[in-house]
Amino acid sequence: MKGAEPAAVLILRPDGSVTPTDRSIAHEAPVAIEVDGLGYAVMMATPLDLTAFATGFALTERLIDDASDLIDVDPFQAADGWLLRLTLAGRCRGRVADRVRHRTGDTACGLCGIAGLEQLRRPLPAAPSPPSVDAAAVFAALDAIRDHQPLTRATGALHAAALCDDAGSVRRCFEDVGRHNALDKLVGSVALADEPPSGFVLVTSRISFEMADKALVMRAPMLVGVSAPTDMAVAHARANGLTLLALARGDAVLVMNDPHGVFRRDR
């Protein structure tokens, strides 16, 4: 599987001149997710790290409670895209049938398997631990993330989600054309490795409600985004004890929620 494809393009300049060149184009494909034989969702994704993606997707959709509840993941390339067949543990199988039966519609950036607004209040695992970081770790991660985005450097068209340790070193990083998909891949990879939810998550995108929700499912102590948050994301973080930083740039970061006083100057 490839994350990018070469393409011949033209560079148009203000003086009207045209120069031929080659450019890497991000690979995007429909990934149909089938759970226990039932069609659940079709995601537009970069078809890499599909087992991690499937695991993270199932966790953040609350179809499973633990990576061990996902009995099998079978990625299959079809003529029009990819089919991702998931098999759940017996105790989880009623969930997908109920979601498929009652689902009324999805949006490209929405939450799959949700029938009504009241279902936004889905159960979360235990509250995240206080982060053990300082400002230097956040800026170190921002400086290091570019070195972990080869497809983004080649195409300029992908998002990344990274797990960083307390010193700001990038330990895991996943790229995808979809910001939700990149974070699901990270969630799944950490779950499959059975790693403790330490350090913090850095995403190269805006922080919406569902991005904060995925971080909470992962039990990440802190979520950092390079773009702005939505009001629902901030409210979700505040209601559930997630330390949230946004508009993270090389010269400044906004602290949107600091429930443990990690970044208080008077600590």
Phi and psi in degrees as a GROMACS rama.xvg file:
@    title "Ramachandran Plot"
@    xaxis  label "Phi"
@    yaxis  label "Psi"
@TYPE xy
-115.93  147.562  LYS-2
-93.6474  -11.7517  GLY-3
-152.53  156.542  ALA-4
-128.134  142.139  GLU-5
-75.2588  147.875  PRO-6
-147.494  145.096  ALA-7
-86.2979  128.309  ALA-8
-135.076  173.34  VAL-9
-119.366  138.633  LEU-10
-99.5571  118.685  ILE-11
-98.9104  127.557  LEU-12
-109.172  160.554  ARG-13
-55.7999  -28.0652  PRO-14
-81.7235  2.9439  ASP-15
91.6449  -4.83879  GLY-16
-73.5313  150.195  SER-17
-126.978  131.491  VAL-18
-124.868  124.613  THR-19
-74.715  144.843  PRO-20
-156.293  175.697  THR-21
-109.406  146.839  ASP-22
-143.697  139.327  ARG-23
-82.6136  132.829  SER-24
-113.276  129.597  ILE-25
-61.4717  137.211  ALA-26
-85.7823  125.552  HIS-27
-126.212  134.763  GLU-28
-145.203  149.231  ALA-29
-71.4556  131.242  PRO-30
-118.414  105.904  VAL-31
-83.9586  124.26  ALA-32
-101.36  118.429  ILE-33
-113.021  126.934  GLU-34
-119.154  117.218  VAL-35
50.8514  41.2545  ASP-36
84.6621  -1.54728  GLY-37
-108.15  131.866  LEU-38
-67.0568  125.994  GLY-39
-111.828  -45.1816  TYR-40
-162.72  158.021  ALA-41
-122.801  118.167  VAL-42
-109.625  138.951  MET-43
-86.3467  118.331  MET-44
-146.687  165.33  ALA-45
-86.4402  115.623  THR-46
-78.8327  61.3824  PRO-47
-123.008  153.043  LEU-48
54.589  46.3461  ASP-49
-70.679  -28.2884  LEU-50
-68.5491  -43.0138  THR-51
-62.8775  -41.5722  ALA-52
-61.207  -46.6592  PHE-53
-60.2836  -42.5457  ALA-54
-65.6296  -47.165  THR-55
-64.5619  -40.1847  GLY-56
-61.2019  -46.8602  PHE-57
-63.6382  -37.6451  ALA-58
-67.5887  -48.2475  LEU-59
-74.1936  -19.502  THR-60
-84.492  -3.50296  GLU-61
64.8154  24.394  ARG-62
-75.8521  -27.3437  LEU-63
-133.314  162.939  ILE-64
-105.122  -18.7158  ASP-65
-152.813  154.463  ASP-66
-57.2815  -30.5582  ALA-67
-68.6484  -15.3988  SER-68
-75.5375  -12.0732  ASP-69
-94.3055  100.646  LEU-70
-72.1064  -37.7275  ILE-71
-153.628  145.154  ASP-72
-127.706  121.373  VAL-73
-123.645  97.2593  ASP-74
-80.7016  134.426  PRO-75
-136.143  124.367  PHE-76
-85.6266  122.665  GLN-77
-108.642  178.091  ALA-78
-63.2153  -35.2993  ALA-79
-102.956  1.59578  ASP-80
159.589  -141.456  GLY-81
-125.872  143.855  TRP-82
-112.708  126.928  LEU-83
-115.021  103.736  LEU-84
-93.3063  121.953  ARG-85
-111.579  137.119  LEU-86
-118.499  122.399  THR-87
-96.6194  157.473  LEU-88
-61.6995  151.71  ALA-89
-53.8111  -38.0866  GLY-90
-69.7379  -14.4481  ARG-91
-102.095  -6.04007  CYS-92
-69.5993  -27.206  ARG-93
-66.8601  -22.5023  GLY-94
-66.4276  -46.4103  ARG-95
-68.9838  -37.5746  VAL-96
-61.6402  -41.8133  ALA-97
-67.332  -39.8985  ASP-98
-66.2303  -45.0773  ARG-99
-65.1308  -38.994  VAL-100
-66.5099  -34.4369  ARG-101
-104.026  -5.99546  HIS-102
-67.2965  133.359  ARG-103
-106.087  -20.3626  THR-104
167.736  156.485  GLY-105
-127.283  165.757  ASP-106
-121.538  164.032  THR-107
-61.2625  -33.2159  ALA-108
-112.965  25.3033  CYS-109
-101.123  -164.49  GLY-110
-105.507  120.085  LEU-111
-70.2231  152.251  CYS-112
74.3238  18.2352  GLY-113
-108.228  125.241  ILE-114
-93.1606  -29.2535  ALA-115
-149.828  165.359  GLY-116
-63.565  -28.9101  LEU-117
-64.7808  -21.7322  GLU-118
-79.9301  -1.62333  GLN-119
-63.4121  -25.9436  LEU-120
-87.5379  62.1112  ARG-121
-84.7361  151.623  ARG-122
-63.5408  146.541  PRO-123
-117.197  155.972  LEU-124
-68.4407  -170.031  PRO-125
-58.0022  152.777  ALA-126
-59.7298  147.33  ALA-127
-65.3365  153.637  PRO-128
-76.0403  159.3  SER-129
-62.3928  138.059  PRO-130
-70.2038  147.972  PRO-131
-111.291  61.1044  SER-132
-131.116  167.754  VAL-133
-130.394  179.548  ASP-134
-59.6374  -35.9963  ALA-135
-60.6141  -36.0325  ALA-136
-66.0142  -40.8025  ALA-137
-62.6224  -46.1871  VAL-138
-70.6521  -30.3236  PHE-139
-65.0958  -41.1183  ALA-140
-65.9407  -41.4331  ALA-141
-61.1329  -36.9475  LEU-142
-73.1621  -30.5433  ASP-143
-88.6346  -22.2004  ALA-144
-59.7941  -33.0045  ILE-145
-60.6673  -33.5989  ARG-146
-71.2342  -10.0979  ASP-147
-109.217  16.5023  HIS-148
-124.709  66.1451  GLN-149
-63.6903  -38.5698  PRO-150
-70.879  -35.1948  LEU-151
-66.8525  -40.3652  THR-152
-62.3241  -36.9455  ARG-153
-77.6971  -32.384  ALA-154
-118.433  -28.2658  THR-155
70.3056  17.7955  GLY-156
-126.994  11.2651  ALA-157
-120.264  157.022  LEU-158
-99.9556  160.595  HIS-159
-131.373  149.617  ALA-160
-132.023  125.102  ALA-161
-126.93  145.58  ALA-162
-99.4148  122.735  LEU-163
-114.605  146.665  CYS-164
-84.8144  -177.238  ASP-165
-64.7383  -18.882  ASP-166
-93.9718  -4.41508  ALA-167
94.3051  5.23325  GLY-168
-75.5813  137.93  SER-169
-80.3126  118.536  VAL-170
-96.6777  -36.4896  ARG-171
-142.53  143.741  ARG-172
-149.291  134.55  CYS-173
-128.347  143.752  PHE-174
-117.727  149.619  GLU-175
-164.98  155.559  ASP-176
-66.6484  -21.7652  VAL-177
-105.13  129.391  GLY-178
-65.2536  -35.9279  ARG-179
-64.4916  -41.069  HIS-180
-64.7665  -41.8726  ASN-181
-60.1359  -43.0544  ALA-182
-70.2996  -37.6562  LEU-183
-61.3526  -39.504  ASP-184
-60.7612  -41.6731  LYS-185
-65.7708  -46.3643  LEU-186
-56.4204  -45.9426  VAL-187
-66.2883  -40.9816  GLY-188
-62.6546  -43.1079  SER-189
-66.6909  -39.416  VAL-190
-66.0743  -42.2952  ALA-191
-65.0942  -34.0295  LEU-192
-82.0289  -8.37585  ALA-193
54.7794  45.4482  ASP-194
-87.2408  146.838  GLU-195
-68.1781  145.144  PRO-196
-78.7307  69.3641  PRO-197
-103.658  174.653  SER-198
74.1963  -142.674  GLY-199
-153.704  162.921  PHE-200
-103.505  134.834  VAL-201
-118.833  125.386  LEU-202
-120.086  141.326  VAL-203
-93.9848  50.5497  THR-204
-155.406  178.152  SER-205
-71.2957  160.778  ARG-206
-110.2  105.465  ILE-207
-100.084  177.363  SER-208
-52.7359  -48.2135  PHE-209
-69.6863  -27.2259  GLU-210
-69.1803  -41.5745  MET-211
-63.6949  -38.3636  ALA-212
-64.1167  -42.3914  ASP-213
-63.5572  -40.2381  LYS-214
-62.9471  -37.0979  ALA-215
-69.3335  -38.1838  LEU-216
-61.2296  -38.9994  VAL-217
-70.845  -17.3252  MET-218
64.2001  34.2  ARG-219
-67.1469  134.112  ALA-220
-66.0848  -27.2458  PRO-221
-152.06  144.192  MET-222
-121.125  129.623  LEU-223
-122.123  131.113  VAL-224
-126.385  145.302  GLY-225
-79.9898  -12.8516  VAL-226
-116.033  -172.746  SER-227
-80.2054  156.423  ALA-228
-94.0186  162.66  PRO-229
-91.3678  165.834  THR-230
-65.4171  -34.6414  ASP-231
-67.611  -34.7411  MET-232
-65.1388  -43.8251  ALA-233
-64.1083  -43.6481  VAL-234
-63.5016  -39.8242  ALA-235
-64.9454  -42.5383  HIS-236
-62.9634  -43.977  ALA-237
-66.7957  -36.0628  ARG-238
-73.2589  -21.0048  ALA-239
-124.463  13.9014  ASN-240
75.1912  27.2009  GLY-241
-94.0478  121.845  LEU-242
-69.6218  127.391  THR-243
-130.13  124.056  LEU-244
-121.592  143.362  LEU-245
-142.626  172.343  ALA-246
46.7578  46.6116  LEU-247
-79.4447  110.433  ALA-248
-124.555  174.371  ARG-249
-65.5945  -18.4085  GLY-250
-112.387  -10.4995  ASP-251
-168.924  154.355  ALA-252
-139.364  140.356  VAL-253
-92.7135  126.623  LEU-254
-90.7325  107.829  VAL-255
-89.8489  -32.1362  MET-256
-150.704  124.42  ASN-257
-133.872  69.2378  ASP-258
-64.8635  -21.3047  PRO-259
-104.993  7.05906  HIS-260
65.2948  29.1835  GLY-261
-62.4398  -34.9958  VAL-262
-108.305  15.988  PHE-263
-69.8092  135.307  ARG-264
-71.1591  -21.3674  ARG-265
-97.266  16.2429  ASP-266
